[in-house]
Amino acid sequence: MLNSKIFARFLSDQEGATAIEYALIASLIAVFLIGALAALGTNLSSEFAEVGSALK
């Protein structure tokens, strides 16, 4: 009897699911930002190299 109440309360608890959803959203944003910054970093590096060679 006691175990079934604990199990039912565990199944109805939504706080853990919400935390996992927020963690998944944050990780997707982080992956996107890392990819975007990696692509921009390569392009910016080549642009600065061109500007530097033009100034010499």
C-alpha distance matrix in Angstrom:
0.0 3.8 5.5 5.3 6.6 9.0 10.1 10.8 12.6 14.4 15.6 16.9 18.8 22.4 24.2 24.3 25.6 28.3 29.4 29.7 31.8 34.0 34.5 35.5 37.9 39.4 39.9 41.6 43.9 44.7 45.6 47.8 49.5 50.2 51.7 53.8 55.1 56.0 58.0 59.7 60.4 62.4 64.3 65.0 66.2 68.7 69.9 70.5 72.4 74.6 75.3 76.1 78.5 80.1 80.7 82.5
3.8 0.0 3.8 5.5 5.3 6.4 8.7 10.0 10.8 12.4 14.5 15.7 16.8 20.6 21.9 21.9 23.7 26.2 27.0 27.6 29.9 31.8 32.2 33.6 36.0 37.2 37.7 39.7 41.8 42.5 43.6 45.9 47.4 48.0 49.7 51.8 52.8 53.8 56.0 57.5 58.1 60.2 62.2 62.8 63.9 66.5 67.7 68.1 70.1 72.4 72.9 73.6 76.1 77.8 78.3 80.0
5.5 3.8 0.0 3.8 5.5 5.1 6.1 8.5 9.9 10.5 12.3 14.3 15.4 19.0 20.4 19.9 21.5 24.4 25.0 25.2 27.6 29.8 29.9 31.0 33.6 34.9 35.2 37.1 39.4 40.0 40.8 43.2 44.9 45.4 47.0 49.2 50.3 51.1 53.2 54.9 55.5 57.5 59.5 60.2 61.3 63.8 65.1 65.6 67.4 69.7 70.5 71.1 73.5 75.3 75.8 77.5
5.3 5.5 3.8 0.0 3.8 5.5 5.0 6.0 8.5 9.7 10.5 12.3 14.2 17.7 19.7 19.5 20.6 23.5 24.6 24.7 26.7 29.1 29.6 30.4 32.8 34.5 34.9 36.5 38.8 39.7 40.5 42.7 44.5 45.2 46.6 48.7 50.1 50.9 52.9 54.6 55.4 57.3 59.2 60.0 61.2 63.7 64.8 65.6 67.4 69.6 70.3 71.2 73.6 75.2 75.8 77.6
6.6 5.3 5.5 3.8 0.0 3.8 5.4 5.1 6.1 8.5 9.9 10.6 12.3 16.0 17.8 18.2 19.6 22.0 23.2 23.9 25.7 27.9 28.6 29.8 31.9 33.5 34.2 35.9 38.0 39.0 40.1 42.1 43.7 44.7 46.3 48.1 49.4 50.5 52.5 53.9 54.8 56.9 58.7 59.3 60.7 63.2 64.2 64.8 66.9 69.0 69.5 70.4 72.9 74.4 75.0 76.8
9.0 6.4 5.1 5.5 3.8 0.0 3.8 5.5 5.1 6.1 8.7 10.0 10.6 14.4 15.6 15.6 17.4 19.9 20.6 21.3 23.5 25.4 25.9 27.2 29.6 30.8 31.5 33.4 35.5 36.2 37.3 39.6 41.1 41.8 43.5 45.5 46.6 47.6 49.8 51.2 51.9 54.1 56.0 56.5 57.7 60.4 61.4 61.9 63.9 66.1 66.7 67.4 70.0 71.6 72.0 73.8
10.1 8.7 6.1 5.0 5.4 3.8 0.0 3.8 5.4 5.0 6.3 8.7 10.0 13.4 15.2 14.6 15.8 18.7 19.7 19.7 21.8 24.2 24.6 25.5 28.0 29.5 29.9 31.6 33.9 34.7 35.6 37.7 39.5 40.2 41.7 43.7 45.1 46.0 47.9 49.6 50.4 52.4 54.3 55.0 56.3 58.7 59.9 60.6 62.4 64.6 65.3 66.2 68.6 70.2 70.8 72.6
10.8 10.0 8.5 6.0 5.1 5.5 3.8 0.0 3.8 5.4 5.2 6.3 8.7 12.0 14.5 14.7 15.4 18.0 19.6 19.9 21.5 23.9 24.8 25.6 27.7 29.5 30.3 31.7 33.8 35.1 36.0 37.8 39.7 40.7 42.1 43.9 45.4 46.5 48.3 49.8 50.9 52.9 54.6 55.3 56.8 59.2 60.1 61.0 63.0 65.0 65.6 66.6 69.1 70.5 71.2 73.1
12.6 10.8 9.9 8.5 6.1 5.1 5.4 3.8 0.0 3.8 5.5 5.2 6.2 10.0 11.8 12.5 13.8 16.0 17.4 18.3 20.0 21.9 23.0 24.2 26.2 27.7 28.7 30.4 32.2 33.4 34.6 36.5 38.0 39.2 40.8 42.5 43.8 45.1 47.0 48.3 49.2 51.5 53.1 53.6 55.2 57.7 58.5 59.2 61.3 63.4 63.8 64.8 67.4 68.8 69.3 71.3
14.4 12.4 10.5 9.7 8.5 6.1 5.0 5.4 3.8 0.0 3.8 5.5 5.3 8.7 10.2 9.9 11.3 14.0 15.0 15.4 17.5 19.6 20.2 21.3 23.6 25.0 25.7 27.5 29.6 30.5 31.6 33.7 35.3 36.2 37.8 39.6 40.9 42.0 44.0 45.5 46.3 48.4 50.2 50.8 52.2 54.7 55.7 56.3 58.4 60.5 61.1 61.9 64.4 65.9 66.5 68.4
15.6 14.5 12.3 10.5 9.9 8.7 6.3 5.2 5.5 3.8 0.0 3.8 5.6 7.9 10.7 10.4 10.5 13.4 15.1 15.0 16.4 19.1 20.0 20.5 22.7 24.6 25.3 26.5 28.8 30.1 30.9 32.7 34.6 35.7 37.0 38.8 40.4 41.5 43.2 44.7 45.8 47.8 49.5 50.3 51.8 54.1 55.0 56.0 58.0 59.9 60.6 61.7 64.1 65.5 66.2 68.2
16.9 15.7 14.3 12.3 10.6 10.0 8.7 6.3 5.2 5.5 3.8 0.0 3.8 6.2 9.4 10.4 10.4 12.4 14.7 15.4 16.2 18.6 20.1 20.9 22.4 24.5 25.7 26.8 28.7 30.2 31.4 32.9 34.7 36.1 37.4 38.9 40.5 41.9 43.5 44.8 46.1 48.3 49.7 50.3 52.0 54.4 55.1 56.0 58.2 60.1 60.5 61.8 64.3 65.5 66.1 68.2
18.8 16.8 15.4 14.2 12.3 10.6 10.0 8.7 6.2 5.3 5.6 3.8 0.0 3.8 5.9 7.2 8.2 9.8 11.6 12.8 14.1 15.9 17.3 18.6 20.2 21.8 23.2 24.7 26.3 27.6 29.1 30.7 32.2 33.6 35.2 36.6 38.0 39.5 41.3 42.5 43.5 45.9 47.4 47.8 49.5 52.0 52.7 53.4 55.6 57.6 57.9 59.0 61.6 62.9 63.4 65.5
22.4 20.6 19.0 17.7 16.0 14.4 13.4 12.0 10.0 8.7 7.9 6.2 3.8 0.0 3.8 5.6 5.3 6.3 8.8 10.1 10.7 12.5 14.4 15.5 16.7 18.5 20.1 21.4 22.9 24.5 26.0 27.3 28.8 30.4 32.0 33.2 34.7 36.3 38.0 39.1 40.3 42.7 44.0 44.5 46.3 48.7 49.3 50.1 52.4 54.3 54.6 55.8 58.4 59.6 60.1 62.3
24.2 21.9 20.4 19.7 17.8 15.6 15.2 14.5 11.8 10.2 10.7 9.4 5.9 3.8 0.0 3.8 5.5 5.2 6.3 8.7 9.9 10.7 12.4 14.4 15.5 16.6 18.4 20.2 21.3 22.6 24.5 26.0 27.1 28.6 30.5 31.7 32.8 34.6 36.5 37.4 38.4 40.9 42.4 42.6 44.3 46.9 47.5 48.0 50.4 52.4 52.6 53.6 56.4 57.6 57.9 60.1
24.3 21.9 19.9 19.5 18.2 15.6 14.6 14.7 12.5 9.9 10.4 10.4 7.2 5.6 3.8 0.0 3.8 5.4 5.1 6.2 8.6 10.0 10.5 12.3 14.3 15.3 16.4 18.4 20.1 20.9 22.5 24.4 25.7 26.8 28.7 30.3 31.3 32.7 34.8 36.0 36.8 39.1 40.8 41.2 42.7 45.3 46.1 46.7 48.8 50.9 51.4 52.3 54.9 56.3 56.8 58.7
25.6 23.7 21.5 20.6 19.6 17.4 15.8 15.4 13.8 11.3 10.5 10.4 8.2 5.3 5.5 3.8 0.0 3.8 5.4 5.1 6.2 8.7 9.8 10.5 12.4 14.2 15.2 16.6 18.5 19.9 21.0 22.7 24.4 25.7 27.1 28.7 30.2 31.5 33.2 34.6 35.7 37.9 39.4 40.0 41.7 44.1 44.8 45.7 47.9 49.7 50.3 51.4 53.9 55.2 55.9 57.9
28.3 26.2 24.4 23.5 22.0 19.9 18.7 18.0 16.0 14.0 13.4 12.4 9.8 6.3 5.2 5.4 3.8 0.0 3.8 5.4 5.0 6.2 8.6 9.9 10.6 12.3 14.2 15.5 16.7 18.3 20.0 21.3 22.6 24.3 26.0 27.1 28.5 30.2 31.9 32.8 34.1 36.5 37.8 38.2 40.0 42.5 43.0 43.8 46.2 48.0 48.3 49.5 52.1 53.3 53.8 56.0
29.4 27.0 25.0 24.6 23.2 20.6 19.7 19.6 17.4 15.0 15.1 14.7 11.6 8.8 6.3 5.1 5.4 3.8 0.0 3.8 5.4 5.2 6.2 8.7 10.0 10.5 12.2 14.3 15.4 16.4 18.3 20.1 21.0 22.4 24.4 25.7 26.7 28.4 30.4 31.3 32.2 34.7 36.2 36.5 38.1 40.7 41.4 41.9 44.2 46.2 46.5 47.5 50.2 51.5 51.9 54.0
29.7 27.6 25.2 24.7 23.9 21.3 19.7 19.9 18.3 15.4 15.0 15.4 12.8 10.1 8.7 6.2 5.1 5.4 3.8 0.0 3.8 5.4 5.0 6.2 8.6 9.8 10.4 12.3 14.3 15.1 16.4 18.4 19.9 20.9 22.6 24.3 25.5 26.8 28.7 30.1 31.0 33.2 34.9 35.4 36.9 39.4 40.3 41.0 43.1 45.1 45.7 46.7 49.2 50.6 51.2 53.2
31.8 29.9 27.6 26.7 25.7 23.5 21.8 21.5 20.0 17.5 16.4 16.2 14.1 10.7 9.9 8.6 6.2 5.0 5.4 3.8 0.0 3.8 5.4 5.1 6.2 8.6 9.9 10.7 12.4 14.2 15.4 16.7 18.4 20.0 21.3 22.6 24.3 25.8 27.4 28.6 29.9 32.1 33.4 34.1 35.9 38.2 38.9 39.9 42.1 43.8 44.4 45.6 48.1 49.3 50.0 52.2
34.0 31.8 29.8 29.1 27.9 25.4 24.2 23.9 21.9 19.6 19.1 18.6 15.9 12.5 10.7 10.0 8.7 6.2 5.2 5.4 3.8 0.0 3.8 5.4 5.1 6.1 8.5 9.9 10.6 12.2 14.2 15.4 16.5 18.3 20.1 21.0 22.3 24.2 25.9 26.7 27.9 30.4 31.7 32.0 33.8 36.4 36.8 37.6 40.0 41.8 42.1 43.3 45.9 47.0 47.6 49.8
34.5 32.2 29.9 29.6 28.6 25.9 24.6 24.8 23.0 20.2 20.0 20.1 17.3 14.4 12.4 10.5 9.8 8.6 6.2 5.0 5.4 3.8 0.0 3.8 5.5 5.1 6.1 8.6 9.9 10.4 12.2 14.2 15.2 16.3 18.3 19.8 20.8 22.3 24.4 25.5 26.3 28.7 30.3 30.7 32.2 34.8 35.6 36.2 38.3 40.4 40.9 41.8 44.4 45.8 46.4 48.3
35.5 33.6 31.0 30.4 29.8 27.2 25.5 25.6 24.2 21.3 20.5 20.9 18.6 15.5 14.4 12.3 10.5 9.9 8.7 6.2 5.1 5.4 3.8 0.0 3.8 5.4 5.1 6.2 8.6 9.8 10.5 12.3 14.2 15.3 16.6 18.3 19.9 21.1 22.8 24.2 25.4 27.4 29.0 29.8 31.3 33.6 34.5 35.5 37.5 39.4 40.2 41.3 43.6 45.0 45.9 47.8
37.9 36.0 33.6 32.8 31.9 29.6 28.0 27.7 26.2 23.6 22.7 22.4 20.2 16.7 15.5 14.3 12.4 10.6 10.0 8.6 6.2 5.1 5.5 3.8 0.0 3.8 5.5 5.2 6.3 8.6 10.0 10.7 12.3 14.3 15.6 16.5 18.3 20.0 21.4 22.4 23.9 26.2 27.3 28.0 29.9 32.1 32.7 33.8 36.0 37.7 38.2 39.6 42.0 43.1 43.9 46.1
39.4 37.2 34.9 34.5 33.5 30.8 29.5 29.5 27.7 25.0 24.6 24.5 21.8 18.5 16.6 15.3 14.2 12.3 10.5 9.8 8.6 6.1 5.1 5.4 3.8 0.0 3.8 5.5 5.1 6.1 8.7 9.9 10.5 12.2 14.3 15.2 16.2 18.2 20.0 20.8 21.8 24.4 25.8 26.0 27.8 30.3 30.9 31.6 33.9 35.8 36.2 37.3 39.9 41.1 41.7 43.8
39.9 37.7 35.2 34.9 34.2 31.5 29.9 30.3 28.7 25.7 25.3 25.7 23.2 20.1 18.4 16.4 15.2 14.2 12.2 10.4 9.9 8.5 6.1 5.1 5.5 3.8 0.0 3.8 5.4 5.0 6.1 8.6 9.8 10.5 12.3 14.1 15.2 16.4 18.4 19.8 20.6 22.8 24.5 25.1 26.5 29.0 30.0 30.8 32.7 34.8 35.5 36.5 38.8 40.3 41.1 42.9
41.6 39.7 37.1 36.5 35.9 33.4 31.6 31.7 30.4 27.5 26.5 26.8 24.7 21.4 20.2 18.4 16.6 15.5 14.3 12.3 10.7 9.9 8.6 6.2 5.2 5.5 3.8 0.0 3.8 5.4 5.1 6.2 8.6 9.9 10.7 12.2 14.2 15.4 16.7 18.3 19.7 21.6 22.9 23.9 25.7 27.7 28.6 29.8 31.8 33.5 34.4 35.7 37.8 39.1 40.2 42.2
43.9 41.8 39.4 38.8 38.0 35.5 33.9 33.8 32.2 29.6 28.8 28.7 26.3 22.9 21.3 20.1 18.5 16.7 15.4 14.3 12.4 10.6 9.9 8.6 6.3 5.1 5.4 3.8 0.0 3.8 5.5 5.1 6.1 8.6 9.9 10.4 12.0 14.1 15.4 16.2 17.7 20.1 21.2 21.7 23.7 26.0 26.4 27.5 29.8 31.4 31.9 33.3 35.7 36.8 37.7 39.9
44.7 42.5 40.0 39.7 39.0 36.2 34.7 35.1 33.4 30.5 30.1 30.2 27.6 24.5 22.6 20.9 19.9 18.3 16.4 15.1 14.2 12.2 10.4 9.8 8.6 6.1 5.0 5.4 3.8 0.0 3.8 5.4 5.1 6.1 8.6 9.8 10.4 12.1 14.2 15.1 15.9 18.4 20.0 20.3 21.8 24.4 25.2 25.9 28.0 30.0 30.6 31.6 34.1 35.5 36.2 38.1
45.6 43.6 40.8 40.5 40.1 37.3 35.6 36.0 34.6 31.6 30.9 31.4 29.1 26.0 24.5 22.5 21.0 20.0 18.3 16.4 15.4 14.2 12.2 10.5 10.0 8.7 6.1 5.1 5.5 3.8 0.0 3.8 5.5 5.2 6.2 8.6 10.0 10.6 12.4 14.2 15.2 16.9 18.7 19.8 21.1 23.2 24.5 25.5 27.2 29.2 30.2 31.3 33.4 34.9 36.0 37.7
47.8 45.9 43.2 42.7 42.1 39.6 37.7 37.8 36.5 33.7 32.7 32.9 30.7 27.3 26.0 24.4 22.7 21.3 20.1 18.4 16.7 15.4 14.2 12.3 10.7 9.9 8.6 6.2 5.1 5.4 3.8 0.0 3.8 5.5 5.2 6.1 8.5 9.9 10.7 12.2 13.9 15.8 16.8 18.0 19.8 21.7 22.5 24.0 25.9 27.4 28.4 29.8 31.9 33.1 34.3 36.3
49.5 47.4 44.9 44.5 43.7 41.1 39.5 39.7 38.0 35.3 34.6 34.7 32.2 28.8 27.1 25.7 24.4 22.6 21.0 19.9 18.4 16.5 15.2 14.2 12.3 10.5 9.8 8.6 6.1 5.1 5.5 3.8 0.0 3.8 5.4 5.0 5.9 8.3 9.8 10.3 11.6 14.2 15.3 15.7 17.6 19.9 20.5 21.5 23.7 25.4 26.0 27.3 29.7 30.8 31.7 33.8
50.2 48.0 45.4 45.2 44.7 41.8 40.2 40.7 39.2 36.2 35.7 36.1 33.6 30.4 28.6 26.8 25.7 24.3 22.4 20.9 20.0 18.3 16.3 15.3 14.3 12.2 10.5 9.9 8.6 6.1 5.2 5.5 3.8 0.0 3.8 5.5 5.2 6.0 8.6 9.9 10.2 12.4 14.4 14.9 16.1 18.6 19.8 20.5 22.3 24.4 25.3 26.2 28.4 30.0 30.9 32.7
51.7 49.7 47.0 46.6 46.3 43.5 41.7 42.1 40.8 37.8 37.0 37.4 35.2 32.0 30.5 28.7 27.1 26.0 24.4 22.6 21.3 20.1 18.3 16.6 15.6 14.3 12.3 10.7 9.9 8.6 6.2 5.2 5.4 3.8 0.0 3.8 5.5 5.1 6.3 8.6 9.8 11.0 12.7 14.2 15.5 17.3 18.6 20.1 21.6 23.3 24.6 25.8 27.6 29.1 30.5 32.2
53.8 51.8 49.2 48.7 48.1 45.5 43.7 43.9 42.5 39.6 38.8 38.9 36.6 33.2 31.7 30.3 28.7 27.1 25.7 24.3 22.6 21.0 19.8 18.3 16.5 15.2 14.1 12.2 10.4 9.8 8.6 6.1 5.0 5.5 3.8 0.0 3.8 5.4 5.2 6.1 8.4 10.2 10.8 12.0 14.1 15.8 16.5 18.0 20.0 21.4 22.3 23.9 25.9 27.0 28.3 30.4
55.1 52.8 50.3 50.1 49.4 46.6 45.1 45.4 43.8 40.9 40.4 40.5 38.0 34.7 32.8 31.3 30.2 28.5 26.7 25.5 24.3 22.3 20.8 19.9 18.3 16.2 15.2 14.2 12.0 10.4 10.0 8.5 5.9 5.2 5.5 3.8 0.0 3.8 5.4 5.0 5.7 8.5 9.8 9.9 11.7 14.1 14.8 15.7 17.8 19.6 20.3 21.5 23.8 25.1 26.1 28.0
56.0 53.8 51.1 50.9 50.5 47.6 46.0 46.5 45.1 42.0 41.5 41.9 39.5 36.3 34.6 32.7 31.5 30.2 28.4 26.8 25.8 24.2 22.3 21.1 20.0 18.2 16.4 15.4 14.1 12.1 10.6 9.9 8.3 6.0 5.1 5.4 3.8 0.0 3.8 5.5 5.1 6.4 8.8 9.9 10.6 12.8 14.4 15.4 16.7 18.8 20.1 21.0 22.9 24.6 25.9 27.4
58.0 56.0 53.2 52.9 52.5 49.8 47.9 48.3 47.0 44.0 43.2 43.5 41.3 38.0 36.5 34.8 33.2 31.9 30.4 28.7 27.4 25.9 24.4 22.8 21.4 20.0 18.4 16.7 15.4 14.2 12.4 10.7 9.8 8.6 6.3 5.2 5.4 3.8 0.0 3.8 5.5 5.5 6.5 8.7 10.1 11.3 12.7 14.6 15.9 17.2 18.8 20.3 21.8 23.2 24.8 26.6
59.7 57.5 54.9 54.6 53.9 51.2 49.6 49.8 48.3 45.5 44.7 44.8 42.5 39.1 37.4 36.0 34.6 32.8 31.3 30.1 28.6 26.7 25.5 24.2 22.4 20.8 19.8 18.3 16.2 15.1 14.2 12.2 10.3 9.9 8.6 6.1 5.0 5.5 3.8 0.0 3.8 5.4 5.1 5.9 8.4 10.0 10.4 12.0 14.0 15.3 16.2 17.9 19.9 20.9 22.3 24.3
60.4 58.1 55.5 55.4 54.8 51.9 50.4 50.9 49.2 46.3 45.8 46.1 43.5 40.3 38.4 36.8 35.7 34.1 32.2 31.0 29.9 27.9 26.3 25.4 23.9 21.8 20.6 19.7 17.7 15.9 15.2 13.9 11.6 10.2 9.8 8.4 5.7 5.1 5.5 3.8 0.0 3.8 5.5 5.1 6.0 8.7 9.8 10.4 12.2 14.3 15.2 16.1 18.2 19.9 20.9 22.6
62.4 60.2 57.5 57.3 56.9 54.1 52.4 52.9 51.5 48.4 47.8 48.3 45.9 42.7 40.9 39.1 37.9 36.5 34.7 33.2 32.1 30.4 28.7 27.4 26.2 24.4 22.8 21.6 20.1 18.4 16.9 15.8 14.2 12.4 11.0 10.2 8.5 6.4 5.5 5.4 3.8 0.0 3.8 5.5 5.2 6.4 8.8 10.1 10.8 12.7 14.5 15.4 16.8 18.6 20.2 21.6
64.3 62.2 59.5 59.2 58.7 56.0 54.3 54.6 53.1 50.2 49.5 49.7 47.4 44.0 42.4 40.8 39.4 37.8 36.2 34.9 33.4 31.7 30.3 29.0 27.3 25.8 24.5 22.9 21.2 20.0 18.7 16.8 15.3 14.4 12.7 10.8 9.8 8.8 6.5 5.1 5.5 3.8 0.0 3.8 5.4 5.3 6.2 8.7 9.9 10.8 12.5 14.2 15.6 16.7 18.5 20.4
65.0 62.8 60.2 60.0 59.3 56.5 55.0 55.3 53.6 50.8 50.3 50.3 47.8 44.5 42.6 41.2 40.0 38.2 36.5 35.4 34.1 32.0 30.7 29.8 28.0 26.0 25.1 23.9 21.7 20.3 19.8 18.0 15.7 14.9 14.2 12.0 9.9 9.9 8.7 5.9 5.1 5.5 3.8 0.0 3.8 5.4 5.0 6.1 8.5 9.8 10.5 12.0 14.1 15.2 16.4 18.5
66.2 63.9 61.3 61.2 60.7 57.7 56.3 56.8 55.2 52.2 51.8 52.0 49.5 46.3 44.3 42.7 41.7 40.0 38.1 36.9 35.9 33.8 32.2 31.3 29.9 27.8 26.5 25.7 23.7 21.8 21.1 19.8 17.6 16.1 15.5 14.1 11.7 10.6 10.1 8.4 6.0 5.2 5.4 3.8 0.0 3.8 5.4 5.3 6.2 8.7 10.0 10.5 12.3 14.3 15.4 16.8
68.7 66.5 63.8 63.7 63.2 60.4 58.7 59.2 57.7 54.7 54.1 54.4 52.0 48.7 46.9 45.3 44.1 42.5 40.7 39.4 38.2 36.4 34.8 33.6 32.1 30.3 29.0 27.7 26.0 24.4 23.2 21.7 19.9 18.6 17.3 15.8 14.1 12.8 11.3 10.0 8.7 6.4 5.3 5.4 3.8 0.0 3.8 5.5 5.0 6.3 8.7 9.8 10.6 12.3 14.3 15.6
69.9 67.7 65.1 64.8 64.2 61.4 59.9 60.1 58.5 55.7 55.0 55.1 52.7 49.3 47.5 46.1 44.8 43.0 41.4 40.3 38.9 36.8 35.6 34.5 32.7 30.9 30.0 28.6 26.4 25.2 24.5 22.5 20.5 19.8 18.6 16.5 14.8 14.4 12.7 10.4 9.8 8.8 6.2 5.0 5.4 3.8 0.0 3.8 5.4 5.1 6.3 8.5 10.0 10.6 12.4 14.5
70.5 68.1 65.6 65.6 64.8 61.9 60.6 61.0 59.2 56.3 56.0 56.0 53.4 50.1 48.0 46.7 45.7 43.8 41.9 41.0 39.9 37.6 36.2 35.5 33.8 31.6 30.8 29.8 27.5 25.9 25.5 24.0 21.5 20.5 20.1 18.0 15.7 15.4 14.6 12.0 10.4 10.1 8.7 6.1 5.3 5.5 3.8 0.0 3.8 5.4 5.0 5.9 8.5 9.7 10.5 12.4
72.4 70.1 67.4 67.4 66.9 63.9 62.4 63.0 61.3 58.4 58.0 58.2 55.6 52.4 50.4 48.8 47.9 46.2 44.2 43.1 42.1 40.0 38.3 37.5 36.0 33.9 32.7 31.8 29.8 28.0 27.2 25.9 23.7 22.3 21.6 20.0 17.8 16.7 15.9 14.0 12.2 10.8 9.9 8.5 6.2 5.0 5.4 3.8 0.0 3.8 5.5 5.0 6.1 8.5 9.9 10.8
74.6 72.4 69.7 69.6 69.0 66.1 64.6 65.0 63.4 60.5 59.9 60.1 57.6 54.3 52.4 50.9 49.7 48.0 46.2 45.1 43.8 41.8 40.4 39.4 37.7 35.8 34.8 33.5 31.4 30.0 29.2 27.4 25.4 24.4 23.3 21.4 19.6 18.8 17.2 15.3 14.3 12.7 10.8 9.8 8.7 6.3 5.1 5.4 3.8 0.0 3.8 5.4 5.2 6.1 8.6 10.1
75.3 72.9 70.5 70.3 69.5 66.7 65.3 65.6 63.8 61.1 60.6 60.5 57.9 54.6 52.6 51.4 50.3 48.3 46.5 45.7 44.4 42.1 40.9 40.2 38.2 36.2 35.5 34.4 31.9 30.6 30.2 28.4 26.0 25.3 24.6 22.3 20.3 20.1 18.8 16.2 15.2 14.5 12.5 10.5 10.0 8.7 6.3 5.0 5.5 3.8 0.0 3.8 5.5 5.0 6.2 8.8
76.1 73.6 71.1 71.2 70.4 67.4 66.2 66.6 64.8 61.9 61.7 61.8 59.0 55.8 53.6 52.3 51.4 49.5 47.5 46.7 45.6 43.3 41.8 41.3 39.6 37.3 36.5 35.7 33.3 31.6 31.3 29.8 27.3 26.2 25.8 23.9 21.5 21.0 20.3 17.9 16.1 15.4 14.2 12.0 10.5 9.8 8.5 5.9 5.0 5.4 3.8 0.0 3.8 5.4 5.2 6.5
78.5 76.1 73.5 73.6 72.9 70.0 68.6 69.1 67.4 64.4 64.1 64.3 61.6 58.4 56.4 54.9 53.9 52.1 50.2 49.2 48.1 45.9 44.4 43.6 42.0 39.9 38.8 37.8 35.7 34.1 33.4 31.9 29.7 28.4 27.6 25.9 23.8 22.9 21.8 19.9 18.2 16.8 15.6 14.1 12.3 10.6 10.0 8.5 6.1 5.2 5.5 3.8 0.0 3.8 5.4 5.3
80.1 77.8 75.3 75.2 74.4 71.6 70.2 70.5 68.8 65.9 65.5 65.5 62.9 59.6 57.6 56.3 55.2 53.3 51.5 50.6 49.3 47.0 45.8 45.0 43.1 41.1 40.3 39.1 36.8 35.5 34.9 33.1 30.8 30.0 29.1 27.0 25.1 24.6 23.2 20.9 19.9 18.6 16.7 15.2 14.3 12.3 10.6 9.7 8.5 6.1 5.0 5.4 3.8 0.0 3.8 5.5
80.7 78.3 75.8 75.8 75.0 72.0 70.8 71.2 69.3 66.5 66.2 66.1 63.4 60.1 57.9 56.8 55.9 53.8 51.9 51.2 50.0 47.6 46.4 45.9 43.9 41.7 41.1 40.2 37.7 36.2 36.0 34.3 31.7 30.9 30.5 28.3 26.1 25.9 24.8 22.3 20.9 20.2 18.5 16.4 15.4 14.3 12.4 10.5 9.9 8.6 6.2 5.2 5.4 3.8 0.0 3.8
82.5 80.0 77.5 77.6 76.8 73.8 72.6 73.1 71.3 68.4 68.2 68.2 65.5 62.3 60.1 58.7 57.9 56.0 54.0 53.2 52.2 49.8 48.3 47.8 46.1 43.8 42.9 42.2 39.9 38.1 37.7 36.3 33.8 32.7 32.2 30.4 28.0 27.4 26.6 24.3 22.6 21.6 20.4 18.5 16.8 15.6 14.5 12.4 10.8 10.1 8.8 6.5 5.3 5.5 3.8 0.0
